[in-house]
Every structure is written in structure tokens, then in C-alpha cells.
Amino acid sequence: MLKNKRSLICIAVVVLAMIVVGIVSYNVEMVPTPSTYASFWALVPPVIAIALALITKEVYSSLFIGILVGGVFAANFHFEKTMTTIFNDGIVAVLTDSYNVGILIFLVILGAMVSLMNKAGGSRAFGAWASEHIKSRVGAQLATILLGALIFIDDYFNCLTVGSVMKPVSDKFKVSRSKFAYLIDATAAPICIIAPISSWAAAVSGFVEGEDGLALFVRAIPYNFYAILTIVMMVGMVLMKFEFGSMEKHERNAKNGDIFSDVKIAAEAARKDAESENSKGKVIDLLIPIVSLIVLCVIFMIYTGGFFSGESFITAFSQSDASVGLALGSFFALVITVFLYVIRDVLDFRSCMECIPDGFKQMVPAILILTFAWSLKGMTDMLGAKEFVATVMQNVSGNFMNFLPAVVFLVGCFLAFATGTSWGTFGILIPIVVAVFQNSNYELMIISISACMAGAVCGDHCSPISDTTIMASAGAQCNHVNHVSTQLPYAVFAAAVSFVCYIVAGFVQSWIITLPIAIVVMIGMLLLMKNLKKETN
């Protein structure tokens, strides 16, 4: 009954908003540039979308309302232009962008591969094998973290691959899907942002003009407190066996047999499990497709960067096109998977082809959320959100130099949270930081760049419209709002400790001193929180 009321409220809000837009804006005269351009109002649409998603627990209508508000602002309250902006410049534009389409193709193919592995019995066989070698919930979670750390090439690839491989093990030991999604998300962007050979390192290096981008990225790694402390916190909480916030409720439900804390998803998962029983499947029916996927995606990523035309591996990776590489790699991995199952007589060719639309269906929620999130980001770009933040940062930079890393961290958090993009945050803040410190304090420049990267990852973790967060939900097959609401307290906790560490780093300016302090403080805070929970219970 409560869910129905929430749905009706969302629908009513959407309809009311569209009516208000029509009445208020129909006769307003158009001007070339939005009156809200490069102002605080440029950040209002994503803030509205995020707030509605967290309040109503309904992400589709919340995102669309955010797009609607952005369209109204971008069109200067003109009705006809609002509609064309929303669809032509928003939704249609992001679906015709070659990079976005490549990511969607990767999603669909990976969904098909997951469906194939389930139907062939490979996932079931791997779960049975893993249960003989992994003996506890702690072991299952640590194995998930380890696999996530090993797949550091790309965050999208990490989320979906780790989800596919470790889901049977996670379910076997009754780890909630919300906790599983957190483990995936916390080993995606945080690992990629401290791995020199990753698509993220390539992106960051490209934003540093006039410097050796990769060398600077490597020097910034020890100052990336949020990424490092998130990993420390994640491992520490698994070993200490405690949770807090709404995650505690989801984990308690899982131990009692409800790993989803969502009746609809649980029923759908039970139906799929019943359909996918196949006694012929073996562990190799999961391992060969996954290994093929990893190897081929890496090969095609360096192929797009010119590796086979004479470029070095590092150079090829730094200039690779992740979208094309992942799409090509996943396609050929799918072909290998189909051949494997047909040759082994695990599935016939017709059954393999039936899995392709089934996999597509599994990815439809993620595709829809991604499309809306990309459209919302397009609205903030049209409204000049980047220019607004750049102006604010330049005005602040001259007065509090030693506090600037902490300020950059907070700005990065807010911007990535509001726009749902880490890479966009890098593109805005890193050039500003380089311009401020390039000829004055090189070490403080490195700390501030690292703070920018850390803030971007933190905001990315907190935001329900972040593509990485959406991918983590899809990889774990977890309700997206459940994932966001359970992960948020953990991200904020790690962010608070990181903020204090950036204040210290701004004055000490030595990672040899600040990084150990940061790790000790994080472990101490976890122990303190665990003891406080024991006392209250």
C-alpha cells in the first residue's frame, strides 16, 4: 500500500510539474543563452533529482523530473523549446553519442553472457566449487574484494565482471545484495583511481596540460585518502564483522534468508534460478567466458590506443577508447561462450540465442537509469555548471592555500554528487589546480590534484545518478535505491576522515607522515564505532 502511494505521489508530481511548465512558460520569449547560465541554478536540476530519488525511493521519475527542470531552465521557461531541449538535446543526444552507445552495447552483451552462464549451469557449478573452498561470510566478502582489486582496468568492467563471478558465492553465504553492491562499488572507482594502468589514470593524465600527466598521477596516489581509506574501511568492517546505518538492517535480513530486502527482485531472482538449473554445467563454463572477456577487453582497449601500430603498452592504454574496446572485447567473448557451450553440448544453439534477449531484459533498468543520468548531466552542461564551479574555485584559491586541498575535496564531492560524473569533475577542477600551483608549490599542487580525484570518487559513490553506482547495482542485481541508501553512510564516514586528513596534508605536505596517520585514524574510528555499538546494544 505504501509503495502504491509513493508511486502515485511521483506520478502526480511529474504531471503537476509538466502542467506548471506549460502554463507558466508557453508565452515567455526565448533568448539565446539561459538566464540561469553559470549560476547556482545550474546545479538545481540534479539536486532535485537526487533528493526525490532518496525521498520517494523511485529513481526513474525522479531523474525525469530533474531533466524536466533542467530543460525548463535551459529553454528560459519557453514551452516548445523545453520539450525539444529535453528530447533532442537531452535523451536523443546521449543515445546517439558513440561513446555512450559503446557502453550500452557492452552492458547488453554482458547481460547476455550472464544469462548464458546461468542457463548453462556455470554459475551454479562455480558456487558449489567456491563453497568447498570458501568457508564463511567473511571469506566470501574478502574474495569479492580481492577479485575487485585484481580487475583494475576499468570501473564499468570491474562492476559487471565481479558481480557475475561472485554472485553465487555471495548468495551462498547470505551476504545481502546491498552489501555485495557496496563491495563491488568500493573496489571499482577507488581501485581504478589508484592504479596507474587503468582508464581512469589515462583520463586524469589527459587533463594535466604542460606536465607529465602519468608521472604526476603516480605521485598523487599516496595522497588519495578517500580511495585508500575506503579500501581500509571496507576490509576492516568485514574482518570486524559489524555494520552501521541502513546496511545493518539489510545484513540482518540476509542472515535470516532475505538477501534482497526487496520482494519483487527476490521473486524474479527465484524464477530465474528455477529456469536456469542445468546439471551439465561445470566450473569451466563460467571461468572460460570470464577469462575470455577479461583478456579480449584488454587486448581491444590497447588496440584502440595504437598498441599494434607501434605504441608502447602504457601509451596505448592511456589513449585507448574504453567504449570501443569493451564493446569489441565483449562481443568476441560472447562468440567464444556460444561456441564453448554448443561444442560441449551444454546448450544447443537455439537456447544460446534465447539468452541474448533475456540478458537484454536484465540490463534494461540499468540502461534506462544510465540514459536518464546522462541526459541530466547534459542539462547541467547546458546550464554552465562547470563554469560556475570554476569561477567559485578561482575566487577561493587565493586566500586559503594550505586549506585548498580540503576545499578542493569538498567541491569535488559536491560536483560529482550533483552531476554524477567523476571524469567531468576532473576536467573542471584539475586545470584550475594546475594553474594555481604550477609556478609556486609543486607538492601542494599534487596534493590538491589528488584531493580532486578523491572528491570526485566520493561524490560518485554518494550519487544515485552516477554511472559507476548504477553499474554496481546492475552487477549485483540489487535495487538501485537500496544500494545508494546503504552505501551513503559509509561513503560519508570515509569522506569525513579524508577531509580532516587533507587539512593535515595541506600543512605537513608529506605523504610519508599523513598516509600512516590517515590509516591509523580510520582503523581507530572503526574500533570506536564498533565498541559504541556494543555498548548501545
Secondary structure as GFF3:
##gff-version 3
##sequence-region A 1 537
A	DSSP	alpha_helix	2	25	.	.	.	ID=ss1
A	DSSP	three_ten_helix	40	43	.	.	.	ID=ss2
A	DSSP	alpha_helix	44	56	.	.	.	ID=ss3
A	DSSP	alpha_helix	59	74	.	.	.	ID=ss4
A	DSSP	alpha_helix	79	84	.	.	.	ID=ss5
A	DSSP	pi_helix	85	91	.	.	.	ID=ss6
A	DSSP	alpha_helix	92	95	.	.	.	ID=ss7
A	DSSP	alpha_helix	98	120	.	.	.	ID=ss8
A	DSSP	alpha_helix	122	133	.	.	.	ID=ss9
A	DSSP	alpha_helix	137	150	.	.	.	ID=ss10
A	DSSP	alpha_helix	155	172	.	.	.	ID=ss11
A	DSSP	alpha_helix	177	186	.	.	.	ID=ss12
A	DSSP	alpha_helix	189	192	.	.	.	ID=ss13
A	DSSP	alpha_helix	199	206	.	.	.	ID=ss14
A	DSSP	alpha_helix	213	220	.	.	.	ID=ss15
A	DSSP	three_ten_helix	221	223	.	.	.	ID=ss16
A	DSSP	alpha_helix	225	240	.	.	.	ID=ss17
A	DSSP	alpha_helix	246	255	.	.	.	ID=ss18
A	DSSP	alpha_helix	263	275	.	.	.	ID=ss19
A	DSSP	alpha_helix	284	304	.	.	.	ID=ss20
A	DSSP	three_ten_helix	307	309	.	.	.	ID=ss21
A	DSSP	alpha_helix	313	318	.	.	.	ID=ss22
A	DSSP	alpha_helix	322	343	.	.	.	ID=ss23
A	DSSP	alpha_helix	349	382	.	.	.	ID=ss24
A	DSSP	alpha_helix	385	397	.	.	.	ID=ss25
A	DSSP	alpha_helix	404	419	.	.	.	ID=ss26
A	DSSP	alpha_helix	422	437	.	.	.	ID=ss27
A	DSSP	alpha_helix	442	462	.	.	.	ID=ss28
A	DSSP	alpha_helix	467	476	.	.	.	ID=ss29
A	DSSP	alpha_helix	480	508	.	.	.	ID=ss30
A	DSSP	alpha_helix	511	536	.	.	.	ID=ss31
###
